[in-house]
C-alpha cells in the first residue's frame, strides 16, 4: 500500500513539474526580446517585455511612439505636481 501511494505521489509530482506554464512565458519572452518594432498597418509599434509586480512572469506590451510619449508626459506632470505640493517620501522610524 505504501509503495502504491508513493508511486502515485511521484507521478503527480512529475506531472506537476512538467506543466508549470513557465515554458510558454519564456518562449514568448524569447520571441519578443527586450525591445522590438512591429509594423501593423501604417503604425509602428514598439514592444517590450515588462515584469509584472507580484509575479515572476513577464508581460509583452506594445505601444506606438505617441502612446509612449503621452505616458511619459503624464508621469512627468504627476511627478512635478507632487513635488510642488510639498509631498515628501515616507520616513522610516
N, C-alpha and C positions, 0 to 999 in steps of 0.2 A: 504494500500500500504506500509506504514512504517513497519507494522508487517511482511509483506511478505519479504521485504528487510532485516529486522533484522534476520528473520529465516534463510534466505539464507546465510547471513554473518556468523551466529553462526555455521551453518552446515559446511561451508568452513573452519572456524577456527578450529573446532573439527577434521575435516578430515586432515587438515594440521599438527596438533599436533600428530595425530596418526601415521603419516607416515614420521617422520623426519629422519629416517635412522640410528639413533644412536643405536637402539636396536641391529642391525646387527653388528655394530662395537663393542659394549660392549660384545656381545656374543662371538665374535672371540677373544677379549682380555681375556675373562674369560677362554676360551679353552686353550689359549697359556700360561697364567700366566706371570711371569716375565722372566723366562728362562726355556727352555725345550729342551731335547735331542730327536732328531728324527733320526731313523735309515732308511736310504734309500739305499738299496743295501748293499754295504760294507762301505760306507762313513757315518760318524756320523755328523749330522747337529745340530748346536746349534741355537735355535730360541729364539728371544726376541721381545718384544713389545716396539716400539720406538715412541716417539711423533714426529709428522710431524710439521715443522715450518710453522706458519701461519694458523693453524687449530687446533681444539681440538681433532681430530681423531688420533688414533694410527695406525701404520702400522706394520705388522708382518714381521720380517726379519730373514731369515735362512741362516747361513753360516757355512762352515766347519772350523775346528780349524786352518787349513793352511791359509784360507782366512782371518780369524781374525788376525792371527799373521802378515800376509803380510800388512794388513791395518794399524796395529799398527806400524810396521817398517816404512812405508811410512809417517805416521803422525809424527813420531819422527824425520825422516830425514828433513821434511819440517820445523819443529819447530827449529831444530838446524841450518838449513840453514838461516832462518830468524834472529835468534839470532846472527849468525856470520856476517851477512851483516849489522848489526847495525840498523835494523829496530826497531822503538820504537812504543809504543802504542800511540794512539791519545790522546791529552791532551785537556780537557775541558777548554774553556775560560770563 
